Amino acid sequence: MPEWTRVRRPLEAGALEALARGVLESPLVSRSTLAGSFRGSRGFAITFTHPGRAALEARYPFLAPFLALAISDRAHRALEPWLERRRARPIARPRNAFYLNVLLVSGGGSIGRHTDATLRDPSGEPDAVPEQVTVLYLQVPERFTGGELRLYRGDRGVARLRPVRGQLLHFRGDLQHEVAILGAPDAALRASLVLEQYHLRPQALTRLPELHVQSKAGFAAYLEDRRRAE
């Protein structure tokens, strides 16, 4: 059973550029909303469920191409054994709750080893981890060292994946992972979209908002964000 897979050029250059511009120019970009090993990174985050997806894409249309790639039967089957993918059957554990993180790591920054479980507390599911995590690289410094995504199954290293602009990755949500120190000028950015995809029980879903945007950019940034969406 695959632990991870990648798609090298899922978006045409123009679509990728529009997506990157929409994300990087957002007034919501500020220091990360996540604690722990994410403290040195920047970005913003969005929690949503299937009913909230339409409102999310209406508010941020530049995200729609990424969501179409990430939230699809094809994407969800990418981590199944090859023979299983060929069977015409429903996904065993359909994804129904999502946490989208805009992750900006500057030169000299890194993300410590962890397992994603951002929706564990708000959903009230003490053991919740994503079914899968999807990453799209929006921007990578021209010259850099490190910055790779390292995946682990327990003490065993699974992969060391160098970031490539425009590349899409899927990996199993119960894997530990980290971002190695990015060797690049301080102003250089490794920018990615990270989507945690969960299968939650109906009762847990009722505890989550259909759509909730999180940013530490301040109230004025929220006003500007809403103005742009009108």
C-alpha positions in Angstrom: 0.0 0.0 0.0 1.6 3.3 -1.0 2.6 5.7 1.8 2.9 8.7 -0.5 2.5 9.7 -4.2 3.2 12.8 -6.3 1.8 14.4 -9.4 4.5 16.5 -11.1 2.5 19.1 -13.1 -1.2 18.9 -12.1 -1.8 22.6 -13.0 -0.9 24.6 -16.1 1.5 27.4 -15.5 -1.1 30.2 -15.7 -3.4 28.5 -13.2 -0.5 27.9 -10.8 0.6 31.5 -11.1 -3.0 32.8 -10.4 -3.2 30.4 -7.4 0.1 31.5 -6.0 -0.7 35.2 -6.4 -4.0 34.9 -4.7 -2.5 33.2 -1.7 0.7 35.2 -1.3 -1.0 38.6 -1.8 -3.8 37.8 0.7 -4.0 40.4 3.5 -4.6 37.4 5.9 -0.9 36.2 5.6 0.7 36.7 9.0 2.5 34.5 11.6 1.1 31.0 11.7 -2.1 30.2 13.6 -0.4 26.9 14.7 1.8 26.6 17.8 4.7 24.3 18.5 7.1 23.7 15.7 5.1 26.0 13.4 6.0 29.2 15.3 8.6 30.3 12.9 6.3 30.0 9.9 3.7 32.3 8.4 0.4 32.0 6.6 -3.3 31.6 7.5 -5.7 28.7 7.8 -9.3 27.6 6.8 -11.4 24.9 8.4 -14.3 23.7 6.3 -16.6 20.7 5.7 -18.3 19.6 2.5 -21.3 22.0 2.9 -18.9 24.9 3.3 -16.8 24.2 0.2 -19.0 26.2 -2.2 -18.9 29.3 0.1 -15.1 28.9 0.4 -14.6 28.8 -3.4 -17.0 31.7 -3.9 -15.0 33.8 -1.4 -11.5 32.6 -2.6 -12.0 31.4 -6.2 -8.2 31.1 -6.7 -8.3 28.1 -4.4 -10.8 26.2 -6.5 -8.2 24.5 -8.8 -6.3 23.1 -5.8 -9.4 21.9 -4.1 -10.6 20.1 -7.3 -7.3 18.3 -7.4 -7.1 17.4 -3.7 -10.7 16.5 -3.0 -11.6 14.0 -5.6 -12.0 10.2 -5.9 -8.8 10.1 -8.0 -6.8 11.8 -5.3 -8.3 9.7 -2.5 -7.6 6.5 -4.4 -4.0 7.5 -5.0 -2.9 5.9 -1.8 -4.7 2.6 -2.4 -3.0 -0.5 -3.8 -3.0 -0.5 -7.6 -5.5 -3.3 -7.9 -7.9 -1.6 -5.5 -7.9 1.6 -7.5 -9.3 -0.2 -10.5 -12.4 -1.4 -8.7 -15.6 0.7 -9.2 -16.7 1.1 -5.6 -17.2 3.9 -3.1 -14.3 5.2 -1.1 -14.2 3.2 2.1 -13.7 6.3 4.4 -14.8 9.4 2.5 -13.2 12.6 3.5 -15.7 15.0 5.1 -13.7 17.6 7.1 -10.7 19.6 6.0 -8.1 21.9 7.4 -6.3 24.1 4.8 -3.0 25.6 5.9 -1.1 28.2 3.9 2.5 27.5 5.0 5.3 30.0 4.3 8.8 29.0 5.5 11.6 31.7 5.1 15.3 31.0 4.7 16.7 29.5 7.8 13.2 28.2 8.9 12.0 24.7 9.4 9.0 22.7 10.8 9.7 20.1 13.5 8.6 16.5 13.3 4.9 16.0 14.0 1.7 14.2 13.0 -1.1 16.3 11.8 -4.2 16.3 14.0 -5.4 19.9 13.9 -9.1 19.0 13.9 -8.7 16.6 16.9 -9.7 19.1 19.6 -12.4 21.0 17.8 -14.1 17.8 16.6 -13.9 16.2 20.0 -12.4 13.0 18.4 -9.4 12.2 20.7 -7.7 10.0 18.1 -8.5 11.8 14.9 -5.8 12.1 12.3 -6.2 12.8 8.6 -6.9 10.1 6.2 -4.4 11.8 3.9 -2.6 15.1 3.6 -2.2 16.9 0.3 0.5 19.4 -0.4 0.9 21.8 -3.4 4.1 23.8 -3.8 3.4 27.3 -4.9 6.8 28.9 -4.6 10.3 27.5 -4.1 13.5 29.6 -3.9 15.7 29.5 -7.1 18.8 28.4 -5.2 18.4 26.6 -1.9 19.5 23.7 0.2 17.3 21.6 2.6 13.6 22.5 2.8 12.7 18.9 1.9 9.6 17.2 3.3 10.7 14.2 5.4 8.2 11.4 6.1 8.4 8.8 8.8 6.6 5.6 9.9 7.6 5.3 13.5 11.4 5.3 13.5 11.7 4.3 9.9 12.3 7.0 7.3 9.8 6.7 4.4 10.8 9.5 2.1 12.8 12.7 1.7 11.0 14.8 -0.9 12.6 17.9 -2.3 10.1 20.7 -3.0 9.4 21.5 -6.6 7.2 24.4 -7.7 3.9 23.2 -9.0 4.3 19.6 -7.7 1.4 18.0 -5.8 2.0 15.4 -3.1 -0.4 13.1 -1.2 0.8 11.2 1.8 -0.9 9.1 4.6 -2.2 11.3 7.4 -0.8 9.0 10.2 2.8 9.6 9.0 5.1 11.8 11.1 6.7 14.5 9.0 8.9 17.5 9.1 10.3 20.2 6.9 14.1 20.4 7.0 15.9 23.7 7.5 15.6 25.8 4.4 19.0 27.1 3.4 18.2 30.3 1.4 18.3 34.1 1.7 16.1 35.3 4.6 13.6 36.9 2.2 13.2 33.7 0.1 10.0 31.7 0.7 9.1 28.0 0.4 5.3 28.5 0.0 2.8 25.6 0.0 -0.8 24.7 0.5 -1.3 21.9 2.9 -4.7 20.2 3.1 -5.5 17.8 6.0 -8.4 15.5 4.9 -10.4 13.7 7.6 -13.1 11.2 7.9 -15.2 12.1 11.0 -18.3 10.6 12.5 -21.5 12.6 12.1 -21.5 13.7 15.7 -18.0 15.0 15.4 -18.9 16.9 12.2 -21.6 18.8 14.1 -18.9 20.4 16.3 -17.1 21.9 13.3 -18.1 25.1 11.4 -19.0 24.7 7.8 -16.4 27.4 7.1 -14.0 29.2 9.4 -11.0 31.4 8.4 -8.2 31.8 10.9 -5.5 34.5 10.7 -3.4 36.5 13.1 -3.2 39.5 10.7 -5.6 41.6 12.7 -9.1 43.0 12.2 -8.1 45.4 9.5 -6.8 42.5 7.4 -10.1 40.7 7.8 -12.0 43.8 6.6 -9.7 44.0 3.6 -10.1 40.3 2.9 -13.9 40.7 2.9 -13.7 43.8 0.7 -11.7 41.8 -1.9 -14.3 39.0 -1.8 -17.2 41.3 -2.6 
